[in-house]
């Protein structure tokens, strides 16, 4: 096995948690996962730190016909972040952009209903928020999440990922209070290359991990009060 590669997202989350021990058991700390790939990573981080886990929903805005290429991203609260270079280079007209935004907004709302079971988003004002994903390539999705989260007035925003392109880490660092990139390979090749198991995460798995995290947190609280 290549020692530089993670076995899976859970192993990556456990390693990432060791770099976040300063935030363990703090009542003001909240771990927010970027679904779906970030959820198994964030679950392990929240479990190790004994802090709550929740979601921050963001959708990549892919170029039609080249969906893997991000022309931007859409986050909760109606925040849009665009890659102006991609839009300009490909001469993407406004009506195409609006069509993609409308489609991704529907998916954002679907996931919100499905994952939250009707529960409202967590209170984020004056809290220390750790945003977690399974890796950063261009960083467009994370950048949208950070800018949307700023509107909720948290005390601090920490971005923590198991692997990232060095340039992306450097570009994001000024936008957050702390940036933790566990591994920054000179050549990324794509986030999935750094995992032996990079299977797609299903909606059911996301829901199950969120539910399990809430139950474990309740169990800890009742043990402490008892």
N, C-alpha and C positions, 0 to 999 in steps of 0.2 A: 504493500500500500504506500502511496505517495504521502509522506508525513505532512506535506503542506496542504493536502486536501482534507476537507471535513468528511466524516462518514455520512452525516446527514444534517439537517437543520437543527435537530435537537442537540447534537454534539456541539455545533457551532454556537448555539445559545448558551450552553453551559460554560464554554470557554469565554464567551463575551461577558458573562456574568462576573467572572473573576476580575475583569477590568473595571467593574462598576461597584465594587464592594463599599465604596464611600457612601453609596446611596441606600445601603441595606437598612431595612426596618425603620425608615424615616416616614412619618405620617404625611408629609407633604409630597412624597414622590409617587408618580403614576407612570407606568409603562404603557405606551401606545404602540400597537403593531400596525404595520401597513399590510393589509390583506392582499393576496392570501399567503404568499410565500413568507412574509415576515412573522406570521402568527406562531408557528412552531418554535421559531427562534426566540420571540418575545415571551412566550409561555415559560421557557426555561429561565430566562432572565428574571421575570417577575417572581417565579417560584423560589429561585435562589436568594433573591433580595427580600423576600417576604413583603412584597408591595402589590397593589392592585394592577390587574391587566385589563386593558380595553383596546378599542380599535380607533384608528384614524383613517377614514376612507378616502382613497385617492385613486383616480383612473388615468392611465396613460392615454393621450390623444395620438393614436397612430395615423400615419399617412395612409390614405386609402390605397389598397393594392400593395403597400409595403408596411403592414401594421406594426412590425417590430421596430420600425424607425419612428421615434417619437417627435412629433411636431410641437408637443407640449403636454400638459397634464391638467387635470381637473380635480379639485379637492372639495371637501365639505365646506359649506358656507359660500358656495358659488365662486371660489377662487380659481382663476385660470392663469396658468403660466405657459408662455409660448417660447419655443426655440426659434427666435427671429431668423437665424441663419438658414434653418431648414425651410421655413415658410417662404423666405425670399428666394433661395436657391431653386426650389421646385415650383415657384410661382403658384402657390396654392391659393385659390380665390376664397374670398370671405364666405361665400355660400357653402363651400365644401367644409370649411372650418366649422361653421355653425351646425351643419348636418352631423358632423362627428361629435361635436360637443353635446348636441341633443341626445344622441344615441348613448353616449357614455354617462350623461346625467341620469338617464333612465336606469342604467345598470347600477349606478351609485345608490339610487333610491331603493332599488330592489335589494341590494346587499344590506342596506341600512335596516330595512324591515326584517330581512331573513336572520341576520346575525344578532340583532339586539332584542328580539322578542318584545318589541314595543317599549323597551326601556329607553329613557332619554340618554343622550351622550353624557359622559362624566363632566363634572365641574372642573374646569382647568385653571381658572383665575388664581393667580398667586401660588400656583403649584410648580414643582420641579418636574418637568415632563421629559421622559426618555423615549424618543422615537426610534423604533427598531424595524429594520427590513433585513432580508437575507443577503443583500449585497447591493452595491451601487455601480452602475455602468456610466450612463450619462448623468444621472442624478436628477433628471427632470421631475420624476415623481416625488422624490424626497423634497426637492426645492418647493414644489407646490404645497406639500404638507407643512413645511416650515412656515411658509408665508401665510397659509390659512390659520395655522396654530397661533401665530403672533396676534391675530385678531381676537383671540380668547384671553389675552393678557396673562400668560403664565409668568411665574417669577424667573424661570430658567428653562431653556430648551437644550437638551443634549441629544445628539444624533449618534446612534451606536449600531454598527454593522460588522459582520464577520469578515467581509472582504469588499474591497473597493478599488477602483482605478485611482492612482495617486493624484492625478489632475482634478478629478471630481471631488476628492476629499479636500484638496487645497482650495478649490473654488467655493465649496460649501462652508468651510471653516469660519469665514468672516460673518456668515449669516446666522450663526448659532452661538450659544454660550460655551459649548464644549463639543468636540468632534472626536469620536472614538472609532477608528477603522482598525480592526484587529490585524488584518493582513492587507498589504498594499503591493501586490505583485507588479513588476514593471510592465508586463504584458498581461492584461486581464483575460483575453480570449472570450469573455462572456462569464457572467456570474455562475452559471450552471457548471462550468468546467471545474470549479473549486469544490464541488460536492460529488462524492461517489454516488449518492442517491439524491437526485434532484427531481423526484417525482412531483407532478402537479398536485397542489393541495386542493381538496374539494371543499365546497360550501359546508358539507356535513362535518368535515374535520375541523374547520374553523369554529363552527358552532360548538362542537364537542370540547375543544380546548378552552374556549371561553367559559363554558359551563363548569368544566373541571376546575379551572383556576378560581372561579367564584366560590365553589364548594370548599376548596382547600383553604382559601382565605377565611371563610366563615369558621371552618374547623379550628384554625389557628387562633382566631379571636375568641372562640368559646373555651378553648383550652387555657388561654391566658386569663380570661375572666373567672374561670373555674378554679 
